[in-house]
């Protein structure tokens, strides 16, 4: 399963390098930075020094302006936060969530061709509510109750380790244990052909924006007092594991609501 680490508004160059090192040690290389403090952070000397040889991760890393861009192609989103948010996804430990997630993939309850993204907030403020709300789970690393503050790179290292172990460790990097690489690739291709493709985070976000516009148009949602309707719907749709075809259906419903609202106003 594709794995991406997303750092949101990172302020310390050294942390970016240390994150790259933590990822490489665990066999991951997809790093995306959202609006970092330093636009050239991937080329800063402190970043390179702290990477300690993980230069390929830095070379492949991308800098984007929005979280939506960072989540392109990702179908399962994990926030990292110490405390739960009202109306947000359930708070759980990495090990418990990863065990459940890999079991669901193994049972074909979740198509394995999507991508898992781990989101980390800024060093000073953590994750914003709106970014936590879009996620399927909120991961909290068990720590000392009297001192629970983890450095960003340390948090990434723990998450990367737990995820690698949940995936079976390094013995399975080249295919299922005991299965030749060619046979593993053939099996994966056959499995993909029988699975509906899950909608990714960008598609769900676009559909939610469409629905918000429609709900305002039919006067179900008051834009001046939205409360938490859209975060609640976001969590509902996350639990539903929507496919791309279902996104098209839901957008069609929103389009029909908008069309009906225009007729009523005419």
Steps between C-alpha positions, in 0.01 A plus 500: 500500500632845409615702799548877521620723782361853494657780706277806536661844550825362637714776651837332568723389215679248719174319568443452127838334462444284808159395365660395170748287695223343711304413186796347315591282797150349482500466122270793406581778253183701426530833687286809434540836674203736518592871514821459703656806663795482261402450130852366431504280812589187303828662392600662829827383654339413834242282322766311308718447807212367712393265219824306560512348154127482424556734206284296265198567722574873494552491123162333443317719755249759380395842632137597443279787612197312634410184686267406213796489260702291745225237524459436127446126448475419871192307617562453874609796711648486850536813709751511783382681814525467876135576572173416318301769320125555532329341199837371381612145421545247781818528708706180503856378536705435185544129575129436556393692192762347272406148609134566416584672171730228369247236603230678300728517197583129539129416506440720194272725708724787389662499155876495540581708191433832670742693715544569869608851602630600843449869578718690747434857610741785569745475787339791687127451448448139395217419260214735422147371563404515132788269407417255779133494394585379151681191634374148561688455827684711755818328620632570848834354605488375862739715707581597856190686631729754669709563186329410175677739261667320210740657251357493146764264364464271802124480440558417134749230601248333733219512242729373222623213716151392607373518142795301365442229762127493417594447135706197598842654545770503233463135405193593295635803315552298179175307519304268731721260692570182308356635174728576203500866391338425162225296663442772761467766226253280309292445814496872576387579145218246521386638835494854362280393208232373739500803731318827456738792529458702816452873468806691612511794741478764226189340350329482839594861577360616165179307554458649848542851362235419238265373770560803720401728212187292437399483866528878525293539183212291636531683836589187695835651601528854635841631382504751786449226761628176345584342835668165425280362224774472237758334732229253604422423135873469431531232768185324373641480148841388631337208680310411182829445306354664188603383156558733206168391346318585824661844499349559156157395634523732800612788279198428281276530806660835588455621142131403510454686831657812352284476188186458712593801714541718190156394372338582834654847492384567143 
